[in-house]
Amino acid sequence: MNKLRRNAFPRNQQGVGLIETMIAAVILLVGVMAVMALFAVAVAQNKAQGDYGTQVTTFGQDKLEQLRSLPNFNDPGLCGAMAANVTCGGVDPANPQAGYVDYLSPTGVVVGGAAQATFTRQWQIDTDATGRIKTITVQTTAPAVANQTAPITILTTFKSKDGF
């Protein structure tokens, strides 16, 4: 019987040794650490993008409400009396129009210029073919985070000469 037991487990098939187990654990640990590092970077970038996304929406909405609340359709803040199919201001980030751009701090306070600004808020006002409806468009841009696309929010509303 002793002889049978020895032959039941040949030397080359006796299981996993301690060294092999340790090597497998190190390989697994290196893989887990790499995934955890990627996860930490992704969480940080998503948080920054989410915070900026919320802020650009809030700052854009503030300006939109400010312009929409002007009582007179021909108010200078709404480009005064405009003919049909006319645009004033602009929302092209590469070409900000003087008088139609705000440079904002991280808290939304208007600052002196682009150099001190974290956010840029631009707006334009268009009239329709009848000259009775003004389209107000506000675009707010945040800085890019970690080489990602900068969060941009574009909000649009209408103001009617008839008060609608």
Protein Blocks (a to p, Z undefined) as FASTA:
>chain_A
ZZmmmmmmcfklnbjcfklmmmmmmmmmmmmmmmmmmmmmmmmmmmmmmmmmmmmmmmmm
mmmmmmmmpmbfklfklopaadehiaedjjbfklccehiaccddfkopacfblklpmbdc
dddddddfkopaccdddddddddeehiacddddddddddfkoZZ
